Amino acid sequence: SEGLRLAQLWEEARKVLRVQDWTVRQGRYEYLVSNYTRRIDPGTDVVVSEARETDRRMARIPIRSRTVEDLVGNGFIRDMGDGSYEYNGPDASVLLSDLFLDTHCFRLRERDDFPNSVGLSFEPVEATGIPGIHGTLWLDAASAAPQFLEFGYTWSPFPEAEGVARGRVEFEGLPNGAWIVRSWWIRMPTVSPYRAPVDP
């Protein structure tokens, strides 16, 4: 029964995600886009510094993810070759793809603090050694409309940062029936090479 419920919810969610993906491909909307980079204290979650730029543009979508073939084949985290790493997140086209469905398993999830929501949690079917993602797509329990996606990474380049990197994508329906990504963020660790001196 849980498998049937999961399949029904996923099919309803895919209908909206298809509309969101179609919106990206067909329509052009005016966006007020704010891009920002924040440095956050890991112990307190206090914003230490912030650089922000805002502009208004006509676009199908302000930001789009890499293709699912690239992400599944080469990983959601990339070594840039200079000591830094690039972190990627999924959009609707990735979640909708047969390749993503074939390489991830899904299960239902509920949370007491989201009483009117139901989650479709996913994780890679098997460990491949390629950095992947796991997470939960939260839906309205009554309509199955996507609310937001929470995700984390299956791998970390630093043992000290294991489980730290994560992201969130928020969906919004427009009055004309179209769906867009209202906001998204990825939080990633910065590990310093500095080592504290050891007392003799």
C-alpha positions, -999 to +999 in steps of 0.1 A: +000+000+000+029+024+007+043+016-027+010+024-044+006+057-024+042+067-033+036+060-070+003+080-070+020+110-052+050+109-075+028+108-106+009+139-094+041+156-085+055+149-119+025+166-135+034+198-118+072+194-124+064+188-161+045+221-162+075+238-144+099+223-170+076+233-198+074+268-184+112+270-185+113+258-221+084+279-235+077+310-216+097+341-208+092+359-176+105+391-160+126+382-130+141+403-103+171+382-095+192+385-064+225+365-064+244+364-031+273+347-016+273+344+022+299+333+047+282+316+076+296+307+110+292+269+112+287+270+150+260+297+152+246+300+116+252+337+119+260+355+086+296+367+089+298+385+055+276+388+024+282+399-012+250+406-032+240+417-067+205+423-080+193+428-116+161+426-136+160+403-166+137+386-191+144+349-192+129+314-193+147+307-160+173+327-142+195+297-133+194+261-147+212+230-135+236+209-156+221+180-176+211+149-157+236+128-178+264+151-167+254+151-131+248+114-128+278+105-149+303+130-135+289+138-100+271+167-082+305+178-067+334+186-090+371+190-082+381+222-100+418+213-099+429+243-079+420+231-044+383+242-047+351+223-054+320+231-074+286+220-059+256+214-081+219+210-074+190+195-095+162+213-112+128+199-124+143+184-156+167+164-135+141+151-111+118+142-140+143+123-160+142+085-164+179+084-157+175+099-123+145+076-115+165+046-127+194+054-104+176+064-072+151+047-049+122+065-033+101+062-001+075+081+017+084+104+046+064+124+071+074+150+097+055+163+127+064+199+119+049+196+084+015+181+092+000+191+058+029+179+038+042+145+026+077+138+015+091+117-013+126+109-001+153+096-025+188+083-024+211+065-049+203+029-055+240+020-051+273+035-042+292+042-074+320+063-061+306+093-079+293+122-057+256+120-057+226+135-038+199+123-014+170+144-002+132+149+000+107+165-023+080+179-001+045+180-015+011+194-004-006+164+011-040+172-005-030+183-040+005+168-043+018+202-056+056+205-050+065+229-021+102+226-018+131+202-022+158+196+004+189+177-006+224+168+007+254+151-008+266+115-005+302+125-005+325+151+009+360+161-002+369+167+035+362+142+064+356+172+087+328+185+064+309+152+060+272+159+059+276+197+060+269+206+024+232+208+015+207+227-006+171+238-010+148+246-040+115+263-035+087+260-061+058+285-067+027+283-089+018+314-109-018+327-115-017+315-151-010+279-141+028+280-148+053+269-121+087+284-114+116+280-090+111+310-066+144+306-048+173+282-043+205+279-023+234+256-018+255+257+014+290+243+011+319+240+035+352+259+033+380+240+050+411+259+059+445+243+055+456+261+087+467+238+115+469+250+151+505+248+164+512+219+188+528+228+221+562+211+226 
